[in-house]
Amino acid sequence: MSVAVVTGVAGGIGSALAERLAEQGHAIVAADLAPGVDDVAEHLRARGHEAVGVRADLTEASGRADVLRVAAEHGPIDVLV
């Protein structure tokens, strides 16, 4: 399965992109600093898609490392938005 990392997913554009990519068959790693990231991942899973939320500050190296670690559990990253 291909993996799509979608940043800023707690906002409208990010969540719409995540949903569209999930519909196209990508496993979604939803990343955002905002608490809504878990809601987006849960919404996608409820629709039958593979999705995981990562609450991380992507301006920090540790946040980027967290996202990459979670993404690696699902396979190589094919899409980064």
LINSULVEN-V560219 format. One record per pair of residues at least 4 apart in sequence whose C-alpha atoms are under 6 Angstrom apart, sorted by the first residue. I is the first residue (numbers start at 1). J is the second residue. D is the distance in whole Angstrom. If there is no record, write none. Layout:
BEGIN
i-><I/I>
j-><J/J>
d-><D/D>
END
This chain:
BEGIN
i-><2/2/3/3/3/3/4/4/4/4/4/5/5/5/6/6/6/7/7/7/8/8/9/9/9/9/9/10/10/21/22/27/27/28/29/29/29/30/31/31/31/32/32/32/33/33/33/37/38/41/41/41/44/45/45/45/56/57/58/58>
j-><26/78/26/27/77/78/26/28/78/79/80/28/29/80/30/31/81/31/32/81/14/32/14/15/30/31/32/36/37/26/26/50/51/51/51/52/53/53/53/54/55/37/55/56/55/56/57/53/53/51/52/53/49/49/50/51/63/63/63/64>
d-><5/6/5/5/5/5/6/5/6/4/6/6/5/5/5/6/5/5/6/6/5/5/4/5/6/6/6/5/5/6/5/5/6/5/6/5/6/5/6/5/6/6/5/6/5/5/5/6/5/5/5/5/5/5/6/6/5/5/5/5>
END
